[in-house]
Amino acid sequence: MTKDGLRNPMCCVHCGTTVNEVYVQYSPGNIRLTKCVECKCVADEYVECEMMIILIDLILHKPEAYRHLFFNYPNLNKLNMKVLIWKTCLLFLLLDSCRQSFMSAGKKVDTIKWDSLTAFVSTAGKLFGQVLLQNVIYLITIMMASYITLQRYSHSTFRWGDLLLALLFSSYFKLFTFAMMVWDFSPFMVQIVEMFVLSSNTIAVKVITSHSTLISAIVVALGALARLSMVAFSW
């Protein structure tokens, strides 16, 4: 991240080289996309794409779309990153709480009780705390594993803040939990969404650390195993 802790410098979506700008504007509606001095490709062709195209490429796990989302999109749209981060964290924690409550419905574990305000606050607070702890364990495990592998294989600078933001924003598949709250889905669909979140996190680790896909997948798998261990312990 930048020194103010808000935004990263923009980069080429193809090779990750830092660039000062991704386009030059001559007049309103008249722009020219700049080229990367390193790979000679257009630095960011997503500037001219609709958001739906970017979303499709994110679902297809294209690293170029992830670089655009992590580095260029916040700068181009002047986003308030601190507010966005807090809102995203709270939203994802609430969605995880709903997902875990849905998965726990058929098991002998605590689920959210609605019969009284006291019972609701108690069970909902306990569930939210468990989800928070599980996510913290997941993130810490991934970040530590990424740091160890990065120091072992490349000895390059590890960007803690960048990886944390990337893991957060690459978990956008959790938004599909909204659909499960409206329509009746089987628990199997919850697992499918979780697999998409893990695969998206793998691309995020790959983009930020420049690890291979295999190493990035192993790192994310370690985080998932640590979280599963925490879930088993809480049950």
ABEGO torsion letter per residue (X at the ends): XBAAGABBBBBBAAAGBBBABABBBABBGBBBBBBBAAAGBBABAAAABBAAAAAAAAAAGBAAAAAAAAAAAAAAAGBBAAAAAAAAAAAAAAAAAAAAAAAAAABBBBBBBAABAAAAAAAAAAAAAAAAAAAAAAAAAAAAAAAAAAAAAAGBBBBAAAAAAAAAAAAAAAAAAAAAAABBBBAAAAAAAAAAAAAAAAAAAAAAAGBBAAAAAAAAAAAAAAAAAAAAAAX
